[in-house]
Amino acid sequence: MTRLPLARIKIDRSFIGKVTEDAEHSAIVRSLIVLAHNLGLEVIAEGVETEAQASFLRKERCEEAQGYLYAKPLPATEFERYVRARMTAARTQKTAPRHAKVG
């Protein structure tokens, strides 16, 4: 892996699907993330479908994730609309006044 011009590795959905249910899968995913980080690589996980999986990956410092939890596969034109809407929402949140949480 050190001889290849890599910036990140992708963890296959077959590992992510059982990451919160199976100790072996969670150990493999943790090891892959640590290995990648030790080599200076970022990690993207595919096939994230539940908040529990996303939470596990955030806790383990996985930089990126993709899957049905975030969005379904879309045709190009719908994807463009989706991205524009998300960018608009992000800009709106940055300019909106922030309120402290009470409670």
C-alpha positions as CSV (number, residue, x, y, z in Angstrom):
1,M,0.0,0.0,0.0
2,T,2.9,2.4,0.7
3,R,4.1,2.2,-2.9
4,L,0.7,3.1,-4.5
5,P,-0.3,6.7,-4.9
6,L,-3.3,6.5,-2.5
7,A,-5.0,9.3,-0.6
8,R,-7.7,7.1,1.0
9,I,-9.0,3.6,1.4
10,K,-12.6,2.5,1.2
11,I,-14.1,0.0,3.5
12,D,-16.5,-2.3,1.8
13,R,-20.2,-2.5,2.8
14,S,-19.8,-6.1,3.7
15,F,-17.8,-5.1,6.8
16,I,-19.9,-2.1,7.6
17,G,-23.2,-3.9,7.6
18,K,-22.4,-5.9,10.7
19,V,-20.0,-3.5,12.4
20,T,-22.4,-2.9,15.4
21,E,-23.5,-6.5,15.7
22,D,-20.4,-8.6,15.2
23,A,-17.2,-8.3,17.2
24,E,-15.0,-9.6,14.4
25,H,-16.4,-7.1,11.9
26,S,-15.9,-4.2,14.3
27,A,-12.3,-5.4,15.0
28,I,-11.6,-5.5,11.3
29,V,-13.0,-2.1,10.6
30,R,-11.2,-0.6,13.6
31,S,-7.9,-2.2,12.4
32,L,-8.4,-0.9,8.8
33,I,-9.0,2.6,10.1
34,V,-5.9,2.6,12.3
35,L,-3.8,1.1,9.5
36,A,-5.0,3.7,7.1
37,H,-4.3,6.6,9.5
38,N,-0.9,5.2,10.4
39,L,-0.1,5.3,6.6
40,G,-1.4,8.9,6.4
41,L,-4.5,7.9,4.5
42,E,-8.1,8.9,5.0
43,V,-10.9,6.4,5.2
44,I,-14.3,6.2,3.6
45,A,-16.9,3.6,4.6
46,E,-19.5,2.5,2.1
47,G,-22.9,1.0,2.9
48,V,-23.8,3.0,6.0
49,E,-27.5,2.4,6.6
50,T,-28.0,3.1,10.3
51,E,-27.2,5.8,12.8
52,A,-25.5,3.2,15.0
53,Q,-23.1,2.4,12.1
54,A,-22.4,6.1,11.5
55,S,-21.8,6.7,15.3
56,F,-19.4,3.8,15.4
57,L,-17.5,5.2,12.4
58,R,-17.4,8.7,13.8
59,K,-16.1,7.3,17.2
60,E,-13.3,5.5,15.3
61,R,-12.4,8.7,13.3
62,C,-13.5,7.5,9.9
63,E,-13.4,10.7,7.8
64,E,-16.2,9.9,5.3
65,A,-19.2,7.7,4.9
66,Q,-21.7,7.0,2.2
67,G,-24.8,4.9,2.1
68,Y,-28.6,5.0,2.3
69,L,-28.5,6.7,5.7
70,Y,-27.4,9.8,3.9
71,A,-29.0,9.5,0.4
72,K,-30.3,6.9,-2.0
73,P,-28.6,6.6,-5.4
74,L,-29.9,9.3,-7.7
75,P,-29.9,10.0,-11.4
76,A,-27.5,12.9,-12.3
77,T,-30.1,15.6,-12.6
78,E,-31.7,14.7,-9.2
79,F,-28.2,14.5,-7.7
80,E,-27.5,18.1,-8.9
81,R,-30.7,19.3,-7.3
82,Y,-29.9,17.4,-4.1
83,V,-26.4,18.9,-3.9
84,R,-27.6,22.5,-4.6
85,A,-30.3,22.1,-1.9
86,R,-27.7,20.9,0.6
87,M,-25.3,23.7,-0.2
88,T,-28.1,26.3,0.1
89,A,-29.1,24.8,3.5
90,A,-25.5,24.9,4.7
91,R,-25.1,28.5,3.7
92,T,-28.3,29.4,5.4
93,Q,-27.2,27.7,8.6
94,K,-23.9,29.6,8.6
95,T,-25.7,33.0,8.3
96,A,-28.6,32.2,10.7
97,P,-28.3,33.5,14.2
98,R,-27.2,30.8,16.7
99,H,-29.3,30.2,19.8
100,A,-28.1,28.5,23.0
101,K,-29.8,25.3,23.8
102,V,-31.9,25.4,26.9
103,G,-32.8,22.4,29.0
